[in-house]
């Protein structure tokens, strides 16, 4: 895990993983949340392979629970009924007390907020939170059309509005960053512009950053 900056103004998520993301280990410093925990996330395969101590408590800081597979849909086809309640129950069973649902677009941020509100009442001891932000490969949504050269301030304000309306459930800005391995989805210049726009927002809302860093060298 990289060392902390000497004078951080915003808490940051640091992550390091291989390309398959199977053995992801991320430490999330909830510096402004006074939770007393370091969040620790590994793949569910590894997490459930060992018996957890009843005194252990973990935070999954990157749960893609908006994926249709959790409600039984795979590649557009319904394969089984939703078993999301079982997923949350298993998380609680192995000591996961908090889950942060990851968003990568403005629309996903809205869906994540609705998801947390809807599923928080499940009879399991897991608290649900979410992020608000735009993934680097989705940064084209900051631009009105292909000829636009500057990110839309109106779009940034919509992100700000989602954070303000979250009733404290939005605990990080992201997933944001740079991804030069998948420039076919969004070019380098637009990724950088979208990233900078979100950094300006982060300074205003004082939230930790959930950073995505993929083959971008010293740019991040």
C-alpha positions as CSV (number, residue, x, y, z in Angstrom):
1,X,0.0,0.0,0.0
2,X,1.5,3.4,-1.0
3,X,2.5,5.7,1.9
4,X,0.1,8.5,2.9
5,X,0.8,12.0,1.5
6,X,2.5,14.2,4.0
7,X,-0.2,16.9,4.0
8,X,-3.4,15.4,2.6
9,X,-6.4,17.8,2.3
10,X,-8.7,15.0,1.2
11,X,-8.7,11.3,2.5
12,X,-7.9,9.0,-0.4
13,X,-8.5,5.4,-1.2
14,X,-5.4,3.6,-2.2
15,X,-5.6,0.4,-4.2
16,X,-3.3,-2.2,-5.8
17,X,-4.5,-5.2,-7.8
18,X,-3.6,-7.4,-10.7
19,X,-5.4,-7.2,-14.0
20,X,-7.9,-9.8,-13.1
21,X,-8.8,-8.1,-9.9
22,X,-9.2,-11.5,-8.2
23,X,-6.8,-10.7,-5.4
24,X,-7.7,-7.1,-4.8
25,X,-6.6,-5.7,-1.5
26,X,-7.6,-2.1,-0.8
27,X,-7.3,-0.1,2.3
28,X,-9.7,2.7,2.7
29,X,-8.9,5.4,5.3
30,X,-12.2,6.6,6.7
31,X,-10.4,9.5,8.3
32,X,-13.4,11.8,8.4
33,X,-15.9,9.2,9.3
34,X,-14.6,8.3,12.8
35,X,-15.5,4.7,12.3
36,X,-12.3,3.4,13.8
37,X,-11.9,0.8,11.0
38,X,-9.6,0.3,8.2
39,X,-11.6,-1.1,5.4
40,X,-10.3,-4.3,4.0
41,X,-11.6,-5.9,0.8
42,X,-10.6,-9.1,-0.9
43,X,-12.4,-11.3,-3.4
44,X,-15.4,-13.2,-1.9
45,X,-13.7,-16.4,-2.9
46,X,-10.8,-15.7,-0.6
47,X,-12.9,-14.0,2.1
48,X,-15.3,-17.0,2.5
49,X,-12.5,-19.6,2.4
50,X,-11.6,-19.0,6.0
51,X,-13.6,-18.7,9.2
52,X,-13.8,-15.2,10.4
53,X,-13.5,-14.3,14.1
54,X,-16.8,-13.0,15.5
55,X,-14.8,-9.9,16.7
56,X,-13.6,-9.1,13.2
57,X,-15.3,-6.3,11.3
58,X,-14.8,-5.4,7.7
59,X,-15.9,-2.8,5.1
60,X,-16.3,-3.7,1.5
61,X,-15.4,-0.4,-0.2
62,X,-16.0,-1.5,-3.8
63,X,-19.2,-3.6,-4.1
64,X,-20.7,-3.6,-7.6
65,X,-24.1,-4.6,-6.3
66,X,-25.8,-2.7,-9.1
67,X,-24.8,-5.5,-11.5
68,X,-27.9,-7.3,-12.8
69,X,-26.4,-10.7,-11.9
70,X,-27.3,-10.0,-8.2
71,X,-31.0,-9.9,-9.3
72,X,-30.6,-13.0,-11.4
73,X,-30.0,-11.5,-14.9
74,X,-26.9,-12.6,-16.9
75,X,-26.1,-11.2,-20.3
76,X,-29.7,-9.9,-20.6
77,X,-31.4,-13.2,-19.7
78,X,-33.1,-13.9,-16.4
79,X,-31.5,-17.1,-14.9
80,X,-32.9,-17.0,-11.4
81,X,-34.8,-14.9,-8.9
82,X,-33.0,-12.2,-7.0
83,X,-30.8,-13.6,-4.2
84,X,-29.5,-10.2,-3.1
85,X,-30.8,-10.8,0.4
86,X,-28.6,-13.9,0.6
87,X,-25.6,-12.0,-0.6
88,X,-26.0,-9.4,2.1
89,X,-26.6,-12.2,4.7
90,X,-23.4,-13.9,3.7
91,X,-21.5,-10.6,3.9
92,X,-22.7,-10.1,7.5
93,X,-21.9,-13.7,8.4
94,X,-18.2,-13.3,7.6
95,X,-17.9,-10.0,9.4
96,X,-18.7,-7.4,6.8
97,X,-20.5,-4.7,8.7
98,X,-20.5,-2.0,6.0
99,X,-20.8,-2.1,2.2
100,X,-20.1,0.8,-0.1
101,X,-21.9,0.4,-3.5
102,X,-19.8,1.8,-6.3
103,X,-21.1,4.2,-8.9
104,X,-19.4,5.1,-12.2
105,X,-21.8,7.5,-13.8
106,X,-24.3,10.1,-12.7
107,X,-27.2,7.7,-13.4
108,X,-25.4,4.9,-11.5
109,X,-25.0,7.3,-8.5
110,X,-28.8,7.8,-8.5
111,X,-29.3,4.1,-8.7
112,X,-26.9,3.4,-5.9
113,X,-28.7,5.9,-3.7
114,X,-32.0,4.2,-4.4
115,X,-30.5,0.8,-3.9
116,X,-29.1,1.7,-0.4
117,X,-32.5,3.2,0.6
118,X,-34.4,0.2,-0.7
119,X,-32.2,-2.6,0.7
120,X,-31.1,-1.1,4.0
121,X,-34.2,-2.5,5.6
122,X,-33.2,-6.1,5.0
123,X,-33.0,-8.1,8.2
124,X,-29.2,-8.3,8.2
125,X,-26.6,-6.4,10.2
126,X,-24.9,-4.6,7.2
127,X,-25.0,-0.9,6.7
128,X,-25.2,0.3,3.1
129,X,-23.4,3.4,1.7
130,X,-22.5,4.5,-1.8
131,X,-20.2,6.6,-3.9
132,X,-21.0,9.4,-6.4
133,X,-18.7,10.0,-9.3
134,X,-17.8,9.3,-12.9
135,X,-15.4,6.5,-13.9
136,X,-12.6,7.5,-16.3
137,X,-14.0,5.4,-19.2
138,X,-17.4,7.2,-18.8
139,X,-16.0,10.8,-18.7
140,X,-17.6,11.5,-22.1
141,X,-20.8,12.2,-20.2
142,X,-19.3,15.5,-18.9
143,X,-19.4,16.8,-22.5
144,X,-22.5,17.9,-24.3
145,X,-21.4,16.6,-27.7
146,X,-18.3,15.4,-29.6
147,X,-17.3,19.0,-30.4
148,X,-17.3,20.2,-26.8
149,X,-13.8,21.0,-25.4
150,X,-14.7,21.7,-21.8
151,X,-16.6,19.6,-19.3
152,X,-20.1,20.7,-18.4
153,X,-20.3,22.6,-15.1
154,X,-24.0,21.7,-15.1
155,X,-23.1,18.0,-15.0
156,X,-20.7,18.6,-12.1
157,X,-23.5,20.4,-10.2
158,X,-25.7,17.3,-10.7
159,X,-23.1,15.2,-9.0
160,X,-22.9,17.8,-6.2
161,X,-26.7,17.6,-5.9
162,X,-26.6,13.8,-5.6
163,X,-24.1,14.1,-2.8
164,X,-26.1,16.7,-1.0
165,X,-29.3,14.6,-1.2
166,X,-27.7,11.4,0.1
167,X,-28.5,12.0,3.8
168,X,-24.9,11.0,4.6
169,X,-25.0,7.7,2.7
170,X,-22.5,9.1,0.1
171,X,-19.2,8.4,1.7
172,X,-16.7,8.9,-1.2
173,X,-16.3,10.6,-4.5
174,X,-15.7,8.1,-7.3
175,X,-15.0,5.9,-8.9
176,X,-12.8,8.5,-10.6
177,X,-9.3,8.6,-12.0
178,X,-7.5,7.7,-15.2
179,X,-7.5,4.5,-17.4
180,X,-5.2,4.5,-20.4
181,X,-5.8,0.8,-21.1
182,X,-9.3,1.5,-22.4
183,X,-9.0,4.7,-24.3
184,X,-11.5,3.3,-26.9
185,X,-14.3,4.1,-24.4
186,X,-13.1,7.7,-23.6
187,X,-10.0,9.5,-24.8
188,X,-7.1,10.7,-22.7
189,X,-7.9,14.4,-22.9
190,X,-11.5,13.9,-21.8
191,X,-10.5,11.6,-19.0
192,X,-8.2,14.2,-17.6
193,X,-10.7,17.0,-18.0
194,X,-13.4,14.9,-16.2
195,X,-11.0,13.9,-13.5
196,X,-10.0,17.5,-12.8
197,X,-13.6,18.6,-12.7
198,X,-14.3,16.0,-10.0
199,X,-11.2,17.0,-8.1
200,X,-12.5,20.5,-7.9
201,X,-15.8,19.1,-6.6
202,X,-14.0,17.0,-4.0
203,X,-12.4,20.1,-2.6
204,X,-15.8,21.5,-2.0
205,X,-17.7,18.5,-0.6
206,X,-14.7,17.2,1.6
207,X,-15.2,13.5,0.8
208,X,-12.6,10.8,0.4
209,X,-11.6,9.8,-3.2
210,X,-12.2,6.4,-4.6
211,X,-9.4,6.4,-7.2
212,X,-9.1,4.3,-10.3
213,X,-5.5,4.1,-11.7
214,X,-4.8,2.0,-14.7
215,X,-1.6,2.3,-16.8
216,X,-1.6,6.1,-16.6
217,X,2.0,6.5,-15.5
218,X,2.8,9.7,-13.7
219,X,-0.4,11.4,-14.7
220,X,-2.1,10.2,-11.5
